[in-house]
Amino acid sequence: MPEGLGRKGEIFVDCPFCEKAKIKVFHKEGYYQARVSRISAGAKTTRHWVPDQYMVLEDCPNCGAKKKDIEAMLEGRYQKKRSREEIIERLKKRGLPLVFEKREKR
């Protein structure tokens, strides 16, 4: 495997949400980075993998997905936003004792 920075540049990718529009993205390929640890007995060089990095440059013109959400989806750390009702239903299915009071309007 070659060492050093991987290729980088602007590319166009399909929107991960609607898969219809093309989005402009700055992509930096993953690479191995050498790290040196030193102790009194000598030094040891280990190689660590630095993953791909994506920087989304525009929102999706078709579905309106935000740059932040598209970037999270490309990096594999996107979580769907749940409504309050979905969260409560999920907690009830787990069998947790829940008490919710409705607030009265004054």
Secondary structure per residue as TSV (DSSP state, phi and psi in degrees):
chain	resnum	aa	ss	phi	psi
A	1	M	-	360.0	134.2
A	2	P	-	-71.9	146.9
A	3	E	B	-100.8	159.1
A	4	G	S	107.4	-174.8
A	5	L	-	-69.2	141.0
A	6	G	-	-79.5	-177.8
A	7	R	-	-68.5	149.5
A	8	K	E	-145.9	152.1
A	9	G	E	163.9	175.2
A	10	E	E	-85.0	134.4
A	11	I	E	-135.7	167.5
A	12	F	E	-112.3	129.4
A	13	V	E	-125.6	158.1
A	14	D	E	-71.8	145.8
A	15	C	-	-62.9	127.4
A	16	P	T	-71.1	-11.9
A	17	F	T	-92.6	-53.4
A	18	C	T	-99.9	-21.1
A	19	E	S	57.3	26.7
A	20	K	S	-114.6	-38.0
A	21	A	S	-97.0	155.1
A	22	K	E	-97.2	136.8
A	23	I	E	-121.6	138.4
A	24	K	E	-81.4	125.6
A	25	V	E	-135.1	139.6
A	26	F	E	-92.9	117.5
A	27	H	E	-114.3	132.8
A	28	K	E	-122.2	116.0
A	29	E	-	-66.0	154.4
A	30	G	-	-70.7	159.1
A	31	Y	E	-155.5	163.7
A	32	Y	E	-90.5	136.1
A	33	Q	E	-121.1	131.4
A	34	A	E	-84.0	133.7
A	35	R	E	-125.6	139.3
A	36	V	E	-111.6	128.9
A	37	S	E	-112.6	132.5
A	38	R	E	-116.9	136.9
A	39	I	E	-136.1	179.1
A	40	S	T	-64.4	-25.1
A	41	A	T	-83.6	-8.8
A	42	G	E	144.4	-161.1
A	43	A	E	-126.5	150.1
A	44	K	E	-130.4	131.1
A	45	T	E	-103.7	126.5
A	46	T	E	-122.7	153.6
A	47	R	E	-108.2	133.5
A	48	H	E	-121.7	142.4
A	49	W	E	-85.9	126.4
A	50	V	E	-101.0	118.7
A	51	P	-	-71.1	168.3
A	52	D	-	-58.8	148.3
A	53	Q	E	-125.6	137.8
A	54	Y	E	-122.2	136.9
A	55	M	E	-127.6	107.9
A	56	V	E	-76.4	131.5
A	57	L	-	-99.7	-10.9
A	58	E	S	-154.3	156.4
A	59	D	-	-75.2	163.9
A	60	C	-	-76.0	124.0
A	61	P	T	-74.4	-19.4
A	62	N	T	-87.1	-57.1
A	63	C	T	-100.3	-10.6
A	64	G	-	81.4	17.1
A	65	A	-	-65.9	140.3
A	66	K	-	-78.9	157.3
A	67	K	H	-57.3	-42.9
A	68	K	H	-61.7	-43.3
A	69	D	H	-69.6	-39.5
A	70	I	H	-64.7	-42.7
A	71	E	H	-62.9	-41.8
A	72	A	H	-64.4	-39.0
A	73	M	H	-66.4	-40.9
A	74	L	H	-66.8	-32.9
A	75	E	H	-89.2	-3.3
A	76	G	T	80.7	24.2
A	77	R	-	-123.5	23.7
A	78	Y	-	-83.5	135.6
A	79	Q	-	-125.9	133.7
A	80	K	-	-65.0	136.6
A	81	K	-	-77.4	126.0
A	82	R	-	-100.7	146.6
A	83	S	-	-79.0	166.6
A	84	R	H	-60.6	-38.9
A	85	E	H	-65.1	-39.7
A	86	E	H	-65.0	-39.4
A	87	I	H	-64.6	-45.0
A	88	I	H	-63.6	-43.9
A	89	E	H	-61.7	-40.5
A	90	R	H	-64.5	-41.1
A	91	L	H	-66.6	-38.4
A	92	K	H	-64.8	-37.3
A	93	K	H	-65.2	-28.4
A	94	R	T	-76.7	-11.4
A	95	G	T	87.2	19.3
A	96	L	-	-79.6	137.4
A	97	P	-	-73.1	116.0
A	98	L	-	-120.9	138.4
A	99	V	-	-128.7	116.0
A	100	F	-	-120.0	128.8
A	101	E	-	-106.2	140.3
A	102	K	-	-85.9	133.8
A	103	R	-	-80.7	137.4
A	104	E	-	-87.4	141.1
A	105	K	-	-79.7	135.7
A	106	R	-	-106.7	360.0
